[in-house]
Amino acid sequence: MVSAHLTAAPVLTRPARPRAVPGPTRLRLADLLHITDRTADDVLSGSYDHIVPPGGVPTDDRWFVRLHGDDEVDVWLISWVPGHRTELHDHGGSLGAVTLLSGSLDELRWDGEQLRCRRLSAGDQAAFPLGWVHDVVWAPTRSPVSASSLSVPPEPALSVHAYSPPLTVMSYYEVTDQHRLRRKRTELTDQPEK
């Protein structure tokens, strides 16, 4: 029998590298994408089945629930249904990320001159840096139309979002006739976009 004596190795500390531009959180967009991806796996594996309302995710109204929250990051499970958009908004001083679990979403993002649309489908991810202004809306999943599919109500899209630091304020915008972005209002909040 071989015995080994373990001794603690000296801890070497390295001075922190200064950031070129200080951010609102120590987490990066890549960290938030990792968090939403890992949480999406947990949701799909059933780890959060106990928080889904009886009868399942509502099909006629948006639904959301906080899966995790601390001083550094909030993680939300959000459903999206036809006819309920978020309105053009930012996330205040928070970075954000999303992983789409099911369905499809259209994101309309202000690029400084106009709104640009991108489609997110199940498995897609997106990150939202500071200053990102967008609207998110349920989108039909591209599939062949049949007579039987016309009688079935559309399924909600389901997504996991992470915000760091946790949301405290959101501003809402409109695009003017002169193709400029104008803030309509700012709201204090601790919940995701309505």
Secondary structure, 3 states (H helix, E strand, C coil): CCCCCCCCCCCCCCCCCCCCCCCCCCCCHHHHHHHHHHHHHHHHCCCCHHHCCCCCCCCCCCEEEEEEECCCCEEEEEEECCCCCCCCECCCCCEEEEEEEECEEEEEEECCCCEEEEEEECCCEEEECCCCCEEEEEECCCCCCCHHHHCCCCCCEEEEEEEECCCCEEEEEEECCCCCEEEEEEEECCCCCC
